[in-house]
Amino acid sequence: MIRKKNLKIILLVILSFLFGVRCAYYNILFNAQKEYKDGIKIIQREPEKKKHPQANKHFEQTIEKCWKLIELYSDKSKYADDALLYIVKSEFNLRKYAQSRLHVNQFLNKYPDSKLVPEAYLWKGKLLLVEDKIDEGKEYLNRCITATKDSKIRAQAYYELGNLFFKNEEYEQASKIFEKALHEKTDKQYAAFIQFYLAESYFQQKKYKEAIKKYKKVEKFSPSLDIEYRTKFNLAKCYTSIEKYDEALKILRKMLTAPRFKNFVSMIKTEIATIHDLQGKLDEAIDQYREIVRERKPQEGTALASFDLAKIYETRLQNVDSAVYYYGQVKKIYTKFDSVEKAEQKHTFLSEMKKIRDAIRKDTRLAYRLENEPRFRDSLYTAQLEDSLQQELKKLTQRSDTTSSQLADSLKSALDSLNLGFADSSKITQKDTTAEKTGDKQPTGDELDFRNSLLVGEEGKPPKTQEEKKKKGKKGEEQPKVKTLEKRKLPQIKEDLKNNRYHFAEFFLLQVQNYDSASYYYNQFLNAYHDSLLTPKALYSLYFIYSSQAHFDSLKRDSIANLLIRKHPESPFAKVILKDRGMIQEQQGTDSLETLAHQLYLQAEKLREANHSDSALTILRKITELDTTSKWAAKAQFARAWIYEHQLRDTAKAIEAYKLLQGKFKVPEFASVAAKKIAPPPKEKPPVHPDSTLSPEILASDDTSRIVTAATTDTTKQIVAEKSEFPIITDMKAYIRWRLNRLKR
């Protein structure tokens, strides 16, 4: 009896141990399954996100638990195939495709009779599609469909095939496969996903009525937030496409009231603004777009609103200033916007056009006023003179020698005498001198405009009025913008105006390729400038336009060609036409290249002088590519380096350009200059203080005979003084009197 009892106890202990082991074994797999499902739920909640850090933690836990199961109970245990397949799926979701591919192949080799083989086919097919092995991927997905009766697995395989056709824009074939996927039984969220892409397939085919039916069915499957939003949003777009605007607005406005869509508000409002535009309510649309942009939410919808508003200003309202502003806002609002590069290109392109246009407007106005308004001309030139004296005074006060102090005092006296005769340029915009002369009479609007025009604010904008200056911002009173004095004289203004008018026409020809606008502005230029250096080139540009296929006009072309040959026979453009007509022989290739390089260089110089650095750099680069042994190529490379150094202040690019000049272009004089530019700076020497008895003009002179030393005799001093017209400074009071008398001459 005792032996039987002991035997029973032993059996119970063994059975308990085996049961415990079995439970522990199953618990490991159960926990791994739970971790995997939790990771999938996170992805399904936020399918629009590319990365899911929280989901990744669950997948890593799944892999860890599955390897633990295999290590503890061997790869021949009952659930080893389940564990290995969970490892494959988790690695796929972690985007560890190489490891996942290795393990799925291992699964198919080790467990060929497993009931999980069809699912392994599904994952191998997905891996092959990721690797762009399309045909092999399709083969394994079709194997999966034929090898299993599990509806969930078949639905996933159908979805992958349909998604493949959808990405390849084969929407009709995609819709057929998505229809098959919906006939399989699967969970609601996955069914919502398939139903959504079925509706999308019809939407892309512009079968809007079919798409509306399919979108409405998505809500029956309890979709995730992302799928629900995209469904309602695209449903509204379908109604918009068939001009049922009220239905579309009803859906979108209802979405705005739902708190769950708060992260999509900017996109919803942008779509509402688009519908207002389609309804012909342009003012309402613009107001809506502006409101969205003012909110400054860093979202795709805000960037889209700014982009659409910029397009309206550019193409329909021809308001370049506003178009430039709103294109520039796109990248500032949302850098991940899909059209941000296009917006940046538009911003750069229109900014260049705006810069030329503003320069033309400004110089036209200045030239007119300088020629027709004596008061404006005298006041501006007086302000320029005062400014130059102030600059010289500033330089002198920075020096510590006695002579400089005396000259500074002299300049101050000159400035005081100047101010007695003329109004200070700074007071013209600050003090009402007109009221002082006429009693209580206040200056008129034209007079105030005249005063403001002497100072040019940022980007050519007029200075703000006194009322605007009194407005307070968030941080107190608004600081006035720095204003710069117009320092050019009338001849330079006219020259800049001519160049900019030509560049404006050239801009439409080369960058916009709008031949109608280009021909209009070229004709404007020729009407204003009958005989300038740019006239032959403008005529040839018109000849080119009327020779093009889209704007061919033989009468205008021949008339312009004859005019160019008659008026400018020595120009290279006339010679090109004569060559085309067979009236002169073709020059040698080298001469042609030299001539072309020379002409291009002159063109680049004009652009550089007009501060169009980017365009100048482009032309100069073309010259360097013609022939590196040519002097013009070396000169062009030097010009590129100079622009980077002095105009763009880009030291790194300047050094790079100088190094290229030294190494690639075999012209000694330019190579030596480049070598000096890129050489390390010499060690600093202690400053040498000049003799305080010497005037700054003598110190700056190259004539050493005029420098007075301590050993100079009185006779020599007298001779030097007579030659240089500067007195030898022995009597300081006499020198000051001499200096003042000289300034009064």
C-alpha positions in Angstrom: 0.0 0.0 0.0 2.8 2.4 0.9 4.6 1.5 -2.3 1.4 2.3 -4.3 0.9 5.6 -2.5 4.5 6.6 -3.2 4.0 5.7 -6.9 0.9 7.9 -7.1 2.7 10.8 -5.5 5.6 10.4 -8.0 3.2 10.3 -10.9 1.4 13.4 -9.6 4.7 15.2 -9.2 5.8 14.3 -12.8 2.4 15.2 -14.2 2.4 18.5 -12.3 5.9 19.3 -13.6 5.0 18.4 -17.2 1.8 20.5 -16.9 3.8 23.4 -15.5 6.4 23.1 -18.3 3.6 23.0 -20.9 1.9 26.1 -19.3 5.2 28.0 -19.2 5.9 27.0 -22.8 2.5 28.2 -24.0 2.6 31.4 -21.9 5.8 32.4 -23.6 4.1 32.1 -27.0 1.0 33.7 -25.8 2.9 36.7 -24.5 4.8 37.0 -27.8 1.5 37.0 -29.7 0.1 39.7 -27.4 3.2 41.9 -28.0 2.9 41.5 -31.7 -0.8 42.4 -31.8 -0.2 45.4 -29.6 2.4 46.7 -32.1 0.0 46.1 -35.1 -2.8 48.1 -33.3 -0.5 51.1 -32.9 0.4 51.0 -36.6 -3.3 50.7 -37.5 -4.2 53.7 -35.3 -1.6 55.9 -37.0 -1.0 54.5 -40.5 0.0 57.9 -41.9 3.2 57.9 -39.8 6.4 56.5 -41.3 7.9 55.6 -37.9 6.2 54.1 -34.8 8.7 53.9 -31.9 6.2 52.5 -29.5 5.2 49.8 -31.9 8.8 48.9 -32.5 9.3 48.2 -28.8 6.5 45.6 -29.0 8.0 43.9 -32.0 11.4 43.7 -30.3 9.8 42.1 -27.3 8.1 39.6 -29.7 11.4 38.6 -31.2 13.0 38.3 -27.8 10.3 36.0 -26.4 10.1 33.9 -29.6 13.9 33.2 -29.5 13.6 32.4 -25.8 11.0 29.8 -26.7 13.1 28.2 -29.4 16.2 28.2 -27.2 14.4 26.6 -24.2 12.3 24.0 -26.0 14.3 23.5 -29.3 13.3 24.3 -32.9 11.5 20.9 -33.1 8.9 21.8 -30.4 5.2 22.1 -31.2 5.1 25.9 -31.5 8.6 26.5 -32.9 7.2 27.2 -36.4 4.8 29.8 -34.9 7.7 31.4 -33.0 9.9 31.6 -36.1 7.1 33.1 -38.2 6.4 35.8 -35.6 10.1 36.6 -35.7 9.8 37.0 -39.6 6.8 39.3 -39.2 8.3 41.4 -36.4 11.5 41.9 -38.3 9.6 43.0 -41.4 7.7 45.6 -39.4 11.0 46.8 -37.9 12.3 47.1 -41.5 15.0 44.6 -40.9 14.3 43.1 -44.3 17.6 41.2 -44.8 17.1 39.3 -41.5 13.4 38.7 -42.2 14.2 37.3 -45.6 16.9 35.0 -44.1 14.4 33.7 -41.5 11.5 33.2 -43.9 13.7 31.1 -46.1 14.8 29.2 -43.0 11.1 28.6 -42.1 10.2 27.2 -45.6 13.2 24.9 -45.6 12.8 23.6 -42.0 9.0 23.4 -41.8 7.7 22.5 -45.3 4.7 20.6 -43.9 3.6 23.3 -41.4 0.1 24.7 -41.7 1.7 28.1 -41.6 3.4 27.7 -45.0 0.8 29.8 -46.9 1.3 32.7 -44.5 5.1 32.3 -45.0 4.4 32.7 -48.8 2.6 35.9 -48.0 5.5 37.4 -46.1 8.1 36.2 -48.6 6.0 37.9 -51.4 5.9 41.1 -49.4 9.7 41.0 -48.9 10.3 40.4 -52.6 8.1 43.4 -53.5 10.1 45.6 -51.0 13.2 44.5 -52.9 11.5 45.4 -56.3 11.4 41.8 -57.4 7.9 42.3 -58.7 7.4 39.1 -60.7 8.7 36.9 -58.0 6.7 38.8 -55.4 3.5 38.3 -57.4 4.2 34.6 -57.8 4.5 34.1 -54.0 1.3 36.1 -53.3 -0.6 34.0 -55.8 0.8 30.9 -54.2 -0.5 32.1 -50.9 -4.0 32.7 -52.3 -4.2 29.2 -53.9 -2.6 27.4 -50.9 -4.9 28.6 -48.1 -8.6 28.8 -47.3 -8.0 31.3 -44.4 -9.9 34.4 -45.5 -7.7 36.8 -43.4 -4.5 35.5 -45.1 -6.2 35.6 -48.6 -7.5 39.2 -48.0 -3.9 40.4 -47.1 -2.5 38.8 -50.2 -5.2 40.4 -52.4 -4.5 43.7 -50.7 -0.8 43.5 -51.4 -1.5 42.7 -55.1 -4.0 45.5 -55.4 -1.7 48.0 -53.7 1.0 47.0 -56.2 -1.2 47.9 -59.1 -2.4 51.1 -57.3 1.2 52.4 -56.9 1.9 51.7 -60.6 -1.2 53.8 -61.4 -3.0 50.8 -62.9 -6.2 51.8 -61.1 -8.7 49.7 -63.0 -6.8 46.5 -62.3 -6.3 47.6 -58.7 -10.0 48.2 -58.2 -10.8 44.6 -59.5 -8.4 43.0 -57.0 -9.6 45.2 -54.1 -13.2 44.0 -54.9 -11.9 40.4 -54.5 -10.3 41.2 -51.2 -13.6 42.6 -49.8 -15.3 39.2 -50.5 -12.9 37.6 -48.0 -13.7 37.7 -44.3 -11.4 39.8 -42.3 -11.4 42.2 -39.3 -13.2 45.5 -39.6 -10.2 47.8 -39.6 -8.5 45.9 -42.3 -11.8 45.8 -44.3 -12.0 49.6 -43.9 -8.5 49.9 -45.3 -9.3 47.8 -48.4 -12.6 49.6 -48.9 -10.8 53.0 -48.7 -8.3 52.0 -51.4 -11.1 50.6 -53.6 -12.8 54.0 -53.4 -9.4 55.7 -54.1 -9.0 53.6 -57.2 -12.3 54.9 -58.6 -11.4 58.4 -57.5 -8.1 58.3 -59.5 -10.1 57.0 -62.5 -12.4 60.1 -62.1 -15.3 57.8 -61.6 -16.6 60.1 -58.9 -20.1 58.6 -58.5 -18.7 55.1 -57.9 -16.1 56.5 -55.6 -18.8 58.3 -53.5 -20.6 55.0 -53.0 -17.4 53.2 -51.9 -16.3 56.1 -49.6 -19.7 56.0 -47.8 -19.2 52.3 -47.1 -15.9 52.8 -45.3 -17.7 54.2 -42.2 -19.5 50.9 -41.7 -16.2 49.2 -40.9 -15.1 51.3 -37.9 -12.0 52.8 -39.6 -9.0 54.3 -37.8 -8.8 58.1 -37.4 -6.5 58.6 -40.3 -8.7 56.5 -42.7 -11.8 58.2 -41.4 -10.4 61.6 -42.1 -9.1 60.8 -45.6 -12.4 59.1 -46.4 -14.5 62.2 -45.5 -12.0 64.6 -47.0 -11.9 62.8 -50.4 -15.7 62.3 -50.3 -15.9 66.1 -50.2 -13.5 66.4 -53.1 -15.6 64.0 -55.1 -18.6 66.2 -54.6 -16.5 69.2 -55.6 -15.4 67.4 -58.8 -19.0 66.9 -59.9 -19.8 70.6 -58.9 -22.0 69.7 -55.9 -20.3 72.4 -53.8 -22.9 72.6 -51.1 -22.6 68.9 -50.3 -18.8 69.2 -50.1 -19.0 72.3 -47.9 -21.5 70.5 -45.6 -19.1 67.6 -45.1 -16.1 69.8 -44.5 -17.8 72.2 -42.1 -19.1 69.2 -40.1 -15.5 67.9 -39.9 -14.4 71.3 -38.4 -16.8 70.8 -35.5 -15.4 67.3 -34.6 -12.5 67.5 -32.0 -10.9 64.4 -33.3 -10.0 66.2 -36.5 -8.2 69.1 -34.8 -4.9 68.1 -36.3 -6.4 68.4 -39.8 -8.1 71.8 -39.4 -5.7 73.8 -41.7 -6.2 71.3 -44.6 -10.0 71.3 -44.2 -10.1 75.1 -44.2 -7.8 75.2 -47.3 -10.2 72.9 -49.1 -13.1 75.2 -48.2 -11.2 78.1 -49.6 -10.6 76.2 -52.8 -14.3 75.5 -53.1 -15.1 79.2 -52.7 -12.6 79.9 -55.5 -14.3 77.4 -57.7 -17.7 79.0 -56.9 -16.3 82.3 -58.3 -16.0 83.8 -54.8 -12.4 84.8 -55.2 -12.4 87.5 -52.4 -13.8 85.0 -49.9 -11.2 82.4 -51.0 -8.4 84.9 -50.6 -9.6 86.0 -47.1 -9.8 82.3 -46.1 -6.3 81.5 -47.4 -4.9 84.6 -45.6 -6.6 83.6 -42.3 -5.0 80.1 -42.5 -1.5 81.5 -43.2 -1.8 84.0 -40.4 -2.5 81.1 -37.9 1.1 79.9 -38.7 0.3 76.3 -37.8 3.3 74.1 -39.0 1.1 71.8 -41.0 0.7 70.7 -44.6 -2.6 72.5 -44.9 -1.1 75.9 -44.0 1.7 75.5 -46.5 -0.8 74.5 -49.2 -2.9 77.6 -48.4 0.2 79.8 -48.8 1.2 78.0 -52.0 -2.3 78.3 -53.5 -2.6 82.0 -52.5 0.8 82.7 -54.2 -0.5 81.0 -57.4 -3.6 83.2 -57.4 -1.5 86.4 -57.0 1.0 85.3 -59.6 -1.2 84.0 -62.4 -4.6 85.7 -62.0 -4.0 89.0 -60.1 -0.5 89.6 -61.5 0.6 90.8 -58.1 4.2 89.9 -58.0 5.0 91.4 -54.6 2.3 89.2 -52.9 3.2 86.2 -54.9 6.9 86.5 -53.8 5.8 86.8 -50.2 3.5 83.8 -50.0 5.9 81.5 -52.0 8.6 82.5 -49.5 6.3 81.6 -46.6 5.8 78.0 -47.7 9.1 76.6 -46.6 9.0 78.7 -43.4 5.7 77.2 -42.5 6.3 73.5 -43.2 9.6 72.2 -44.6 8.1 68.7 -45.4 5.5 70.1 -47.8 5.7 68.1 -51.0 5.8 71.2 -53.2 8.3 73.1 -51.1 11.0 72.9 -53.8 8.7 74.2 -56.5 7.7 77.1 -54.1 11.4 77.9 -53.5 12.0 78.0 -57.3 9.1 80.2 -57.8 10.2 82.5 -55.0 13.7 82.8 -56.4 12.5 83.3 -59.9 9.8 86.0 -59.1 12.2 87.7 -56.6 14.7 88.3 -59.4 11.9 89.6 -61.7 10.6 91.8 -58.8 14.1 93.2 -58.2 14.5 94.3 -61.8 11.0 95.7 -61.9 11.4 97.7 -58.7 14.8 99.0 -59.9 13.1 100.2 -63.1 10.3 101.9 -61.2 12.6 103.6 -58.8 15.1 104.8 -61.4 12.4 106.0 -63.7 10.9 108.1 -60.9 14.3 109.4 -59.8 15.4 110.4 -63.3 12.1 112.2 -64.0 12.3 114.2 -60.7 16.0 115.0 -61.1 15.3 116.4 -64.6 12.0 118.2 -63.9 12.1 119.2 -60.2 15.0 121.6 -59.4 14.2 121.7 -55.7 14.4 117.9 -55.4 17.6 117.8 -57.4 19.3 120.5 -55.3 18.2 119.0 -52.1 19.4 115.5 -53.1 22.8 116.7 -54.3 23.2 118.8 -51.1 22.4 115.7 -49.0 25.0 113.7 -51.0 27.6 116.4 -50.5 26.9 116.5 -46.8 27.1 112.7 -46.6 30.5 112.6 -48.3 31.8 115.3 -45.9 30.4 113.3 -42.9 32.2 110.2 -44.1 35.5 112.0 -44.4 35.0 113.6 -41.0 34.4 110.1 -39.5 37.6 108.8 -41.0 39.7 111.7 -39.7 38.2 111.5 -36.2 39.3 107.8 -36.0 43.0 108.9 -36.3 44.9 110.2 -33.3 47.5 112.6 -34.8 47.3 116.4 -34.4 46.9 117.2 -38.1 43.9 114.9 -38.4 42.2 116.7 -35.5 42.9 120.1 -37.1 41.5 118.9 -40.4 38.4 117.4 -38.6 37.8 120.9 -37.1 38.1 122.4 -40.5 35.6 119.9 -42.0 33.2 120.7 -39.1 33.4 124.4 -39.9 32.7 123.6 -43.6 29.7 121.5 -42.6 28.4 124.3 -40.4 28.7 126.8 -43.2 27.0 124.3 -45.5 24.1 123.9 -43.1 23.7 127.7 -43.0 23.0 127.8 -46.7 21.1 124.5 -47.2 18.8 122.4 -45.1 20.3 119.3 -43.5 19.2 116.2 -45.4 18.2 114.4 -42.3 16.0 117.4 -41.2 14.1 117.3 -44.5 12.3 114.2 -43.3 12.1 115.1 -39.6 11.4 118.8 -39.4 8.7 120.8 -41.1 10.8 123.7 -42.4 7.9 124.8 -44.7 5.8 125.7 -41.7 8.5 127.9 -40.3 8.6 130.0 -43.5 4.8 130.3 -44.0 3.5 130.7 -40.5 0.8 128.2 -39.6 0.6 126.6 -43.1 1.3 122.9 -42.9 3.1 121.0 -45.7 1.0 119.4 -48.4 0.9 115.7 -49.2 3.1 116.3 -52.3 5.7 118.2 -50.2 5.8 115.4 -47.6 6.2 112.9 -50.4 9.1 115.0 -51.8 10.9 115.0 -48.5 10.4 111.2 -48.0 11.7 110.5 -51.5 15.2 111.7 -50.6 15.6 108.7 -48.3 15.0 105.2 -49.6 13.8 102.6 -47.1 14.2 98.8 -47.2 13.3 97.2 -50.6 12.5 100.7 -52.0 9.5 101.2 -49.7 8.7 104.8 -48.7 9.4 105.7 -45.0 6.5 105.2 -42.6 4.3 108.2 -41.7 4.3 109.7 -38.2 1.1 107.9 -37.3 2.5 104.5 -38.3 5.6 105.2 -36.2 3.5 105.9 -33.1 1.9 102.5 -33.3 3.1 100.2 -30.6 4.0 96.6 -31.1 4.1 93.8 -28.5 7.5 94.9 -27.3 6.9 98.6 -27.2 7.3 101.3 -29.8 8.2 100.1 -33.3 11.8 100.9 -34.2 12.2 102.9 -37.5 13.9 101.0 -40.3 17.3 102.1 -41.4 17.1 104.4 -44.4 19.9 104.8 -47.0 20.6 108.0 -48.9 20.5 107.7 -52.7 24.1 108.3 -53.7 24.0 108.0 -57.5 24.1 110.9 -59.8 21.7 111.4 -62.8 24.0 109.8 -65.4 24.5 106.7 -63.4 20.8 106.4 -62.7 20.1 106.6 -66.4 22.7 104.0 -67.2 21.3 101.6 -64.6 17.8 102.3 -65.9 18.8 101.4 -69.4 20.5 98.2 -68.3 17.6 97.1 -66.1 15.1 97.7 -69.0 17.2 95.5 -71.2 17.6 92.8 -68.5 13.8 92.8 -67.9 13.1 91.9 -71.5 15.9 89.3 -71.5 14.4 87.8 -68.3 11.2 87.0 -70.1 13.1 85.6 -73.1 15.6 83.4 -71.3 14.1 82.5 -68.0 10.3 82.7 -68.6 10.5 81.9 -72.3 7.4 84.1 -72.7 8.1 85.4 -76.2 5.1 87.8 -76.3 6.2 89.6 -73.1 9.8 89.5 -74.2 9.1 91.1 -77.6 6.9 93.8 -75.9 9.7 94.8 -73.6 12.4 94.6 -76.2 10.4 97.0 -78.4 9.9 99.3 -75.4 13.7 99.3 -74.9 14.4 100.0 -78.6 11.9 102.9 -78.6 13.7 104.5 -75.6 17.3 103.7 -76.7 17.9 103.9 -80.5 21.7 103.8 -80.3 23.3 102.1 -77.3 25.7 99.2 -76.8 22.7 96.9 -76.1 20.7 98.0 -79.1 22.2 95.4 -81.5 21.6 92.6 -79.0 18.0 93.7 -78.5 17.4 93.7 -82.2 18.9 90.3 -82.6 16.7 89.0 -79.7 13.7 90.2 -81.6 15.1 88.5 -84.8 15.4 85.3 -82.8 11.8 85.5 -81.5 10.3 86.1 -84.9 12.4 83.3 -86.3 11.1 80.8 -83.8 8.4 78.3 -84.8 5.8 79.4 -82.3 6.1 83.2 -83.2 7.3 83.0 -86.8 6.8 86.2 -88.7 8.9 86.5 -91.9 8.1 90.2 -92.5 9.1 91.3 -89.0 12.1 89.0 -89.0 13.5 90.3 -92.3 12.8 93.9 -91.4 14.7 93.6 -88.1 17.6 91.8 -89.8 17.9 94.5 -92.5 17.8 97.2 -89.8 20.5 95.4 -87.8 22.8 95.1 -90.8 22.2 98.7 -91.9 22.6 100.4 -88.5 25.1 98.1 -86.8 27.1 96.3 -89.5 30.2 95.7 -87.3 28.3 94.0 -84.5 28.7 90.2 -84.0 24.9 89.9 -84.3 24.9 91.4 -87.8 27.7 89.1 -88.8 25.7 86.1 -87.7 22.9 87.1 -90.0 25.2 87.8 -92.8 26.8 84.3 -92.4 23.3 82.7 -92.4 22.7 84.5 -95.7 26.1 83.4 -97.1 27.3 87.0 -97.5 30.5 86.5 -95.5 32.8 83.5 -95.0 32.8 81.5 -91.8 35.7 82.5 -89.4 38.1 80.0 -87.9 36.8 78.0 -84.9 39.3 79.6 -82.5 38.3 83.2 -83.6 34.7 82.3 -83.3 35.2 81.0 -79.7 37.2 84.1 -78.8 34.5 86.3 -80.1 31.8 84.4 -78.4 33.7 84.4 -75.1 34.3 88.1 -75.4 30.7 88.9 -76.1 29.5 86.7 -73.2 32.0 88.3 -70.9 30.7 91.8 -71.8 27.2 90.5 -71.1 28.3 89.1 -67.7 29.9 92.4 -66.8 26.7 94.3 -67.5 24.8 91.8 -65.2 27.5 92.2 -62.5 27.3 96.0 -62.6 23.5 95.7 -62.3 24.0 93.5 -59.2 22.5 90.4 -60.9 25.3 88.2 -59.5 23.6 84.8 -60.0 23.0 85.5 -63.7 26.5 86.8 -64.1 28.0 83.7 -62.5 26.1 81.5 -64.8 27.4 83.2 -67.9 30.9 83.3 -66.6 30.8 79.6 -65.9 29.8 79.0 -69.6 32.9 81.0 -70.7 35.2 78.9 -68.5 33.8 75.8 -70.2 34.6 77.0 -73.7 38.4 76.8 -73.6 40.5 76.8 -70.5 43.6 78.0 -72.4 41.8 81.2 -73.5 42.5 84.5 -71.7 38.8 85.1 -71.6 38.2 81.8 -69.7 40.9 82.8 -67.1 39.4 86.3 -66.9 35.9 84.8 -66.4 37.1 82.5 -63.7 38.8 85.5 -62.0 35.6 87.5 -62.2 33.7 84.6 -60.6 36.1 84.5 -57.7 35.9 88.3 -57.4 32.0 88.2 -57.3 32.1 85.5 -54.6 34.7 87.5 -52.6 33.4 91.1 -52.9 29.7 91.0 -53.9 28.4 87.8 -52.3 30.9 87.7 -49.4 31.2 83.9 -49.7 34.8 83.3 -48.6 34.7 79.5 -49.0 33.5 79.7 -52.6 35.9 82.5 -53.4 38.9 80.5 -52.2 37.6 77.5 -54.2 37.3 79.6 -57.3 40.8 81.1 -56.9 42.3 77.6 -56.4 40.6 76.5 -59.6 42.0 79.6 -61.4 45.5 78.8 -60.2 45.5 75.1 -61.1 43.3 74.8 -64.3 43.7 78.1 -66.2 47.2 78.5 -67.6 47.4 82.3 -67.7 50.4 83.5 -65.6 49.1 86.9 -64.6 45.8 85.5 -63.2 47.5 82.5 -61.7 49.9 84.7 -59.7 47.0 86.8 -58.4 45.1 83.7 -57.4 48.2 82.3 -55.6 48.4 85.5 -53.5 44.7 85.3 -52.7 44.9 81.8 -51.3 48.2 82.2 -49.6 48.1 82.2 -45.8 48.2 85.7 -44.2 51.6 87.0 -43.2 52.5 87.5 -39.6 51.3 90.8 -38.2 53.9 93.5 -37.8 53.8 96.2 -35.1 52.0 99.3 -36.4 54.2 102.2 -37.6 52.9 105.5 -36.4 53.4 108.3 -39.0 55.0 111.6 -38.2 52.3 113.8 -36.7 53.7 116.8 -38.5 52.7 115.5 -41.9 49.4 116.2 -43.5 47.3 113.1 -44.5 47.5 114.2 -48.2 51.3 114.0 -48.1 51.3 110.7 -46.3 49.0 109.2 -48.9 51.2 110.5 -51.8 53.5 108.3 -53.9 55.9 111.3 -54.4 58.6 110.9 -51.8 60.0 114.3 -52.6 57.1 115.9 -50.8 57.8 114.1 -47.5 59.5 116.5 -45.1 62.2 115.1 -42.8 63.7 116.6 -39.7 66.9 117.4 -41.5 65.2 119.5 -44.2 66.6 123.0 -44.5 64.4 126.1 -44.5 65.0 126.6 -48.2 64.1 123.1 -49.0 61.0 123.4 -46.8 60.0 126.5 -48.8 60.5 124.7 -52.1 58.5 121.6 -51.0 55.8 123.8 -49.6 55.5 125.7 -52.9 55.5 122.5 -55.0 52.9 120.7 -52.8 50.8 123.7 -51.9 50.9 122.6 -48.3 52.5 124.8 -45.7 55.2 123.4 -43.5 53.6 123.2 -40.1 55.7 125.4 -37.8 53.0 127.8 -36.8 49.7 125.9 -36.0 47.5 129.0 -36.0 48.9 129.9 -39.5 48.1 126.4 -40.7 44.5 126.5 -39.5 44.0 129.9 -41.2 45.5 128.5 -44.4 43.2 125.4 -44.2 40.1 127.5 -43.7 41.0 129.8 -46.6 41.6 126.8 -48.9 38.2 125.4 -48.0 36.5 128.7 -48.9 38.0 128.9 -52.4 
